[in-house]
Amino acid sequence: MSKAPQFPPEQISDIVQMALSDHVSFATIQAEYGIREKDVKVLMRKTLKRGSYQTWRKRVRDFSDRRDSYK
């Protein structure tokens, strides 16, 4: 598992909000913060409660199956 870069709490909050949004892609997060999709997932796992993380991952996975380009 890769280690997510260290960010100040304000940026972590922004990244989490962006990742939770259905309208922001992982590419957008990477362009703005330089953090890869794999590292976003690690950050989300550390930041969110277990159930919240699992729900988020399921939603991202389900949406990506239905759309060609999601996250």
Secondary structure as the mmCIF struct_conf table of DSSP 4:
data_model
#
loop_
_struct_conf.conf_type_id
_struct_conf.id
_struct_conf.beg_label_comp_id
_struct_conf.beg_label_asym_id
_struct_conf.beg_label_seq_id
_struct_conf.end_label_comp_id
_struct_conf.end_label_asym_id
_struct_conf.end_label_seq_id
HELX_LH_PP_P HELX_LH_PP_P1 SER A 2 GLN A 6
HELX_RH_AL_P HELX_RH_AL_P1 PRO A 9 LEU A 20
TURN_TY1_P TURN_TY1_P1 ASP A 22 HIS A 23
HELX_RH_AL_P HELX_RH_AL_P2 PHE A 26 TYR A 33
HELX_RH_AL_P HELX_RH_AL_P3 GLU A 37 THR A 47
BEND BEND1 LEU A 48 LEU A 48
HELX_RH_AL_P HELX_RH_AL_P4 ARG A 50 ARG A 66
BEND BEND2 ARG A 67 SER A 69
#
